[in-house]
Amino acid sequence: MKKLLLGLVAILAITSCSKDEEVPAQSNDLQTKLLSKQEINAKIKESVDNTGDFDWMSTDANTIWSAVKHGNDLLTIGYGTSKDQFQRNSSSDNIKNDIIELVGDIENTNFSKKSADLYVDESINVIDIKVAKKETIAALLKDARVRYLEPASYSLDLNEDNTQARSSGGFGCGYNTQSIGSSDYRTVAPGARVPWNFDIHNIPSAWNYSTGRGITVAVIDTGLSSEQKWMNQYFNDGYSSGRRVQKYGTYVDSIWPWSSNTDGNNDKCGHGTSMASAATAPRNNDNLPVGVAYNANLVSYRAVANVLIDDYHEKRGVANALKALGNRSDVKVISMSIGYPFSISRVKDAIRYAHNRGKMIVAAGGTSTSFTNWVGVIFPANMSETVAVTGIKEGRYKRCSNCHSGSKIDFTIEMERGSGKNVPVLGYYNKSTNYVGGSSVATATTAGIAALVWSKNPTWSRAQVLNKMKRASEFYPNKNSEYGYGNIDALKAVK
C-alpha cells in the first residue's frame, strides 16, 4: 500500500522519519549521531558507483542502526555455520535460538512472548526482529555465526522527487492499451499476431521443433490480470492446448511490517501481465499477440507492487515465491523482470535455494528510470546464479533507450525499433494489446526461449540447456563486455 504510505504523514513520522533528538541514550563508545537518509544513501551510491554493489556488512554499526531507525526498527539477520550455509537444518536452528536470545538479552525483550516482533523463515536461515539499541547491532557484527545484517524496511531515496513515483506503484506499471501497428507484427495460423522481433530471433521457425509443451515457466512479478481472458479462461486457445495457468500471491500490501495478509494473486500494476504474455500467451485465433512458448504451462506470482523490490513485504514476497518454486519439480524456468540497484541478502538466499534445485532463473539487467539510471547491471541479474538479459535496438548492438548493459549480461533480445516501438503483447484488459520494452520484455522473451529448448530436450539439466542457448547466440564462444553472448537464435537452440 505504497500510495497510502505517502498519504499518512503521521505514520511516516513514526515509522521512517526519526529525528536526531529521538535517539535513545547510548553507551559512550556507541554514542554517534543518527545518520540522515541522505547520508546513508550517499554511502550506498558511492559503493555502487565504485564496486557495482552495496553490502551493509561493509559499513558499521552506526550506519546499520541509523537505517534500522529509519525503517520501523526492523532488522534482518542472516545466520549459519558459514557464509554459504543459508538453508535451515538442526545446527542452524540452534544458532537461530542463540541469536534470538542474544538480541532479547540486550533489548530486554522476551521474544517468545512478543512473537509480533519476530519473524522466522521456515526454509532459509534468516529472521526479522525488532531492534532499538545500537549495542545489539554491534554485538551481532562481532558474532561469527551472523552471515549478514540488513535494515529490513529501509528504502533507498536518492532523489526526493522520486519518492511519490516509487511509492505510488509507478515504476513499470500502467494499464495503457495500444493498437498494434500493421508493420509491427505478421499473422500466423490460426490467427495469432507474431511480434516483429520474433523473426529476428527465429522463434517462429523454432516452433517447428518445440512449442514449450511439458515445461512450466514461472513469472515472479506483479501478478496476472483477472481481466485478460487469454491469460486465464482462454489460456488454451487456438493452437495452444493441454496446459494450465496457476496464480499465487506472496505480496502483503500493508504499511505494517508484521502484517501477513497477502492481497491476492491479481495484477494491480500491469507489468506482470505483460511479462507473462511475452513468455506464454496462447497462439490464438483472435488477432492477438502470441507468446514465445505458447504451449508451456504458466505459474504467476504476485510478489511485488511494481518492478522495484524496495519494500519489506516485497523482499519477503519475492523470497517466498522463489522458495515455493524451488520446491516444485515441474517448474524449470523462473522469469524475474524485477530488481533493485543493490543486493538484498534474503532474496539472494532464496535465489540460491531455487538455483540449487535446478531452476534456471532469468533476470532483467535493468531498465533505467530516474531512480536507477546511475546503476549498471542490477540485482539479482548481477548474481552468478542468474541468467542476465538486456534489450537492444533493432538491427544493431546498441542498448535500448533505457536498458542497462555490462559484463554481467549473458544474452540480448532486440526489442526496440527505429520508430521507437517496442514489443506487442496482450494488454491488461480483455482482448486488449499493448507495447512493452526494456530489459523486462527481453527477459520474459529469453525465459520463453529457454522453455522451447527444455521442451525439446526434457531430460537435460539446466547447465545443458544454458550451454545450448549460449552456443546458439551470435558472439559464442566469445562474450562481449556489454552484451554477453548476444542475440539468441531460437532455431539453432532447438535443433
Residue pairs with C-beta under 8 A, 6 or more apart in sequence:
1 253
1 254
1 255
2 166
2 167
2 168
2 169
2 305
2 306
2 311
3 167
3 168
3 169
4 255
5 11
5 12
5 167
5 255
6 12
6 163
6 164
6 167
6 168
8 255
11 255
15 71
15 72
15 153
15 255
16 70
16 71
16 72
16 153
16 155
17 70
18 34
18 69
18 70
19 34
20 33
20 34
22 34
23 33
23 34
23 69
24 132
24 133
26 32
26 133
26 134
26 135
27 135
30 61
30 62
30 134
30 135
30 138
32 62
32 134
34 65
34 66
34 69
35 62
35 63
35 66
35 67
36 66
37 70
37 157
39 66
40 63
40 66
40 67
40 70
40 154
41 156
41 157
41 158
43 54
43 59
43 63
44 54
44 156
44 341
44 342
45 158
45 374
47 53
47 54
47 55
47 58
47 342
48 54
48 341
48 342
48 374
48 375
49 374
52 376
52 377
52 382
52 406
53 342
53 343
53 379
53 382
54 341
54 342
54 343
55 148
55 343
56 63
56 64
56 67
56 148
56 149
56 150
56 151
57 141
57 148
57 149
61 134
61 137
61 138
61 141
62 134
64 75
64 137
64 141
64 149
64 150
64 151
65 131
65 134
65 137
67 151
67 154
68 74
68 75
68 131
68 137
68 151
68 152
68 154
70 151
70 154
71 151
71 152
71 153
71 154
71 155
71 312
72 152
72 153
72 257
72 312
73 130
73 131
73 132
74 128
74 129
74 130
74 131
74 151
74 152
74 153
74 257
74 312
75 128
75 129
75 130
75 131
75 136
75 137
75 149
75 150
75 151
75 152
76 126
76 127
76 128
76 148
76 149
76 150
76 151
76 152
76 345
76 346
77 99
77 103
77 126
77 127
77 128
77 129
77 140
77 146
77 148
77 149
78 86
78 125
78 126
78 146
78 147
78 148
78 149
78 150
78 345
78 346
78 349
79 92
79 95
79 96
79 99
79 125
79 126
79 127
79 145
79 146
79 147
80 86
80 92
80 95
80 125
80 145
80 147
81 91
81 92
81 95
81 145
82 147
83 147
85 92
85 125
85 147
86 124
86 125
86 126
86 147
86 349
86 352
86 353
87 123
87 124
87 125
87 353
87 356
88 121
88 122
88 123
88 124
88 125
92 125
95 125
95 145
96 120
96 125
96 127
98 145
99 127
99 140
99 143
99 145
99 146
100 111
100 118
100 127
100 129
102 139
102 140
102 143
103 109
103 111
103 129
103 131
103 136
103 140
104 110
104 111
106 133
106 135
106 136
106 139
107 130
107 131
107 132
107 133
107 136
109 117
109 130
111 117
111 118
111 129
114 130
116 258
117 129
117 130
117 258
118 127
118 128
118 129
118 130
119 127
119 128
119 129
119 258
119 316
120 127
121 127
121 319
121 346
123 323
123 353
124 319
124 323
124 346
124 349
124 350
124 353
125 147
125 349
126 345
126 346
126 349
128 152
128 257
128 312
131 137
137 149
140 146
140 149
141 149
147 345
148 345
150 344
150 345
150 346
152 257
152 312
152 315
153 257
153 311
153 312
155 166
155 310
155 311
156 310
156 341
156 342
157 163
157 166
158 371
158 374
159 370
159 371
161 370
162 369
162 370
162 371
165 171
165 369
165 370
165 371
166 306
166 308
166 310
166 371
169 268
169 269
169 305
169 306
170 306
171 306
171 307
171 308
171 369
171 371
172 222
172 269
172 271
172 306
172 307
172 308
172 338
172 367
172 440
173 222
173 269
173 270
173 271
173 306
173 307
174 269
174 270
174 271
175 270
175 427
175 428
175 429
176 270
176 427
176 434
177 427
177 428
177 429
177 432
177 433
177 434
178 427
178 433
178 434
178 435
179 433
180 193
180 289
180 424
180 433
180 435
181 421
183 196
184 195
184 196
184 417
184 421
184 424
184 435
185 193
185 194
185 195
185 196
185 289
185 424
186 193
186 194
186 196
186 199
187 193
187 194
187 287
188 194
188 204
188 283
188 290
189 239
190 238
190 239
190 283
190 284
190 285
191 238
191 284
191 285
191 286
191 287
192 238
192 239
192 282
192 283
192 284
192 285
192 287
192 288
192 289
192 290
192 294
193 287
193 288
193 289
193 290
193 424
194 203
194 204
194 289
194 290
195 289
195 290
195 423
195 424
195 425
196 394
196 417
196 421
196 423
196 424
197 394
197 413
197 414
197 415
197 423
197 445
198 204
198 292
200 394
200 414
200 487
201 413
201 414
201 445
201 449
201 487
201 488
201 489
201 490
202 489
202 490
202 491
202 492
203 292
203 448
203 449
203 452
203 490
205 490
205 491
206 449
206 452
206 490
206 491
206 493
206 494
207 294
207 452
209 452
209 456
209 491
209 494
209 495
210 452
210 453
210 455
210 456
210 494
211 239
211 283
211 293
211 294
211 295
211 296
211 452
211 455
212 280
212 292
212 293
212 294
212 295
212 296
212 448
212 451
212 452
212 455
213 242
213 243
213 295
213 296
213 455
214 455
214 458
215 293
215 296
215 297
215 332
215 333
215 451
215 454
215 455
215 458
216 296
216 297
216 298
216 299
216 328
216 330
216 331
216 332
216 333
217 279
217 280
217 293
217 296
217 297
217 298
217 299
217 331
217 332
217 333
217 334
217 335
217 447
217 448
217 451
218 298
218 299
218 300
218 301
218 321
218 325
218 331
218 333
218 334
218 335
219 272
219 275
219 276
219 279
219 298
219 299
219 300
219 301
219 334
219 335
219 337
219 444
219 447
220 301
220 303
220 304
220 318
220 321
220 322
220 325
220 334
220 335
220 336
220 338
221 267
221 271
221 272
221 275
221 276
221 300
221 301
221 302
221 303
221 304
221 307
221 335
221 336
221 337
221 338
222 267
222 268
222 269
222 270
222 271
222 272
222 273
222 302
222 304
222 305
222 306
222 307
223 247
223 249
223 251
223 264
223 265
223 266
223 267
223 268
223 269
223 272
223 273
223 300
223 301
223 302
224 231
224 232
224 245
224 247
224 265
224 266
224 267
224 272
224 273
224 276
224 300
224 302
225 231
225 266
225 267
225 270
225 272
225 273
225 428
225 429
226 232
226 266
226 267
227 428
227 429
227 430
228 273
228 277
228 426
228 427
228 428
228 429
228 430
228 432
229 430
229 431
230 237
230 277
230 281
230 282
230 284
230 286
230 288
230 426
230 430
230 431
231 245
231 273
231 276
231 277
231 281
231 298
231 426
232 245
234 282
234 284
235 243
235 244
235 245
235 282
235 298
236 242
236 243
236 282
237 282
237 283
237 284
237 285
237 286
238 282
238 283
238 284
238 285
238 286
239 282
239 283
239 294
239 295
240 282
240 283
240 284
240 294
240 295
241 295
242 295
243 295
243 296
243 297
243 298
244 297
244 298
245 297
245 298
245 299
245 300
246 297
246 298
246 299
246 300
247 265
247 266
247 299
247 300
247 302
248 265
248 299
248 300
248 301
248 302
248 321
248 324
249 262
249 263
249 264
249 265
249 266
249 301
249 302
249 303
250 262
250 301
250 302
250 303
250 316
250 317
250 318
250 320
250 321
250 324
251 262
251 263
251 302
251 303
251 304
251 305
251 313
251 314
251 317
252 259
252 260
252 261
252 262
252 263
252 313
252 316
252 317
253 262
253 263
253 305
253 313
254 261
254 313
257 312
257 313
259 313
262 302
262 317
263 302
264 302
265 300
265 301
265 302
266 302
267 273
267 302
267 428
268 302
268 305
269 305
269 306
270 428
271 306
271 307
271 337
271 440
272 300
272 302
273 426
273 427
273 428
274 425
274 426
274 427
274 428
274 434
274 436
274 440
274 441
274 444
275 335
275 337
275 436
275 440
275 441
275 443
275 444
276 291
276 298
276 300
276 444
277 289
277 291
277 425
277 426
278 291
278 292
278 423
278 425
278 436
278 441
278 444
278 445
278 448
279 291
279 292
279 293
279 296
279 298
279 335
279 444
279 445
279 447
279 448
279 451
280 291
280 292
280 293
280 294
280 296
280 297
280 298
280 448
280 451
281 288
281 289
281 290
281 291
281 294
281 425
281 426
282 290
282 291
282 294
283 290
283 294
283 295
284 290
286 431
288 426
288 431
288 433
289 424
289 425
289 426
289 433
291 425
291 448
292 444
292 445
292 447
292 448
292 449
292 451
292 452
292 490
293 447
293 448
293 449
293 451
293 452
293 455
295 455
296 448
296 451
296 455
297 330
299 325
299 328
299 331
301 317
301 321
301 324
301 325
302 317
303 314
303 317
303 318
303 320
303 321
303 338
304 311
304 314
304 317
304 318
304 338
305 311
305 314
307 337
307 338
307 339
307 367
307 440
308 314
308 338
308 339
308 340
308 371
308 372
309 315
309 318
309 338
309 339
309 340
309 344
309 347
310 340
315 344
315 346
315 347
316 346
318 336
318 338
318 347
318 350
319 346
319 347
319 349
319 350
320 350
322 334
322 347
322 350
322 351
322 353
322 354
322 361
323 350
323 353
323 354
325 331
325 334
325 354
325 359
326 350
326 353
326 354
326 356
326 357
326 359
327 357
331 359
332 358
332 359
332 360
332 450
332 451
332 454
332 462
333 359
333 360
333 362
333 447
333 450
333 451
333 454
334 354
334 359
334 360
334 361
334 362
334 447
335 362
335 443
335 444
335 446
335 447
336 361
336 362
336 363
336 364
336 380
336 386
336 443
337 363
337 364
337 439
337 440
337 441
337 443
337 444
338 364
339 363
339 364
339 366
339 378
339 379
339 380
339 381
340 378
340 379
341 371
341 372
341 374
341 375
341 378
341 379
342 375
342 379
343 379
343 380
343 382
343 383
344 379
347 379
347 380
348 379
348 380
348 383
351 361
351 380
351 383
351 385
351 386
352 385
354 361
355 361
355 385
355 386
358 461
358 462
359 462
360 387
360 450
360 454
360 462
360 465
360 466
361 380
361 385
361 386
361 387
362 386
362 387
362 389
362 443
362 446
362 447
362 450
363 380
363 381
363 383
363 386
363 387
363 388
363 389
363 443
364 378
364 381
364 388
364 389
364 390
364 438
364 439
364 440
364 442
364 443
365 377
365 378
365 381
365 388
365 389
365 390
365 403
365 404
365 405
365 406
365 408
365 409
365 439
365 442
365 443
366 372
366 375
366 376
366 377
366 378
366 381
366 390
366 403
366 404
366 439
367 391
367 402
367 403
367 404
367 437
367 438
367 439
367 440
368 402
368 403
368 404
369 402
372 378
372 404
373 402
375 404
376 382
376 404
376 405
376 406
376 408
377 388
377 390
377 404
377 405
377 406
377 407
377 408
377 409
378 404
380 386
381 388
381 389
381 408
381 409
381 439
382 388
382 408
387 410
387 411
387 446
387 450
387 466
388 408
388 409
388 410
388 411
388 484
389 409
389 410
389 411
389 412
389 413
389 439
389 442
389 443
389 446
390 399
390 400
390 403
390 404
390 405
390 409
390 412
390 413
390 439
390 442
390 483
391 399
391 400
391 403
391 412
391 413
391 414
391 415
391 416
391 437
391 438
391 439
391 441
391 442
392 398
392 399
392 400
392 403
392 412
392 413
392 414
392 415
392 416
392 483
392 487
393 399
393 400
393 401
393 414
393 416
393 417
393 418
394 414
394 416
394 417
394 418
395 414
395 418
397 412
397 480
397 482
397 483
397 486
399 405
399 482
399 483
400 415
400 416
400 437
400 438
400 439
401 416
401 420
402 437
402 438
403 438
403 439
403 442
404 439
405 482
405 483
406 481
406 482
407 481
407 482
409 482
409 483
409 484
410 470
410 484
410 485
411 442
411 446
411 469
411 473
411 484
411 485
411 486
411 487
411 488
412 442
412 483
412 484
412 486
412 487
413 441
413 442
413 445
413 446
413 487
413 488
414 487
415 422
415 423
415 437
415 438
415 441
415 442
415 445
416 422
416 437
421 435
422 435
422 436
422 437
422 438
422 441
423 435
423 436
423 437
423 441
423 445
424 433
424 434
424 435
425 433
425 434
425 435
425 436
425 441
426 432
426 433
426 434
427 433
427 434
428 434
446 488
449 469
449 488
449 490
449 493
450 465
450 466
450 469
452 490
452 493
452 494
453 460
453 465
453 468
453 469
453 493
453 494
454 460
454 465
456 494
457 464
457 465
457 468
460 468
468 493
469 485
469 488
469 493
470 476
470 485
471 477
471 492
471 493
472 488
472 489
472 490
472 491
472 492
472 493
473 484
473 485
473 486
473 487
473 488
473 489
474 485
474 486
474 487
474 489
475 483
475 484
475 485
475 486
476 485
476 486
478 485
479 485
480 486
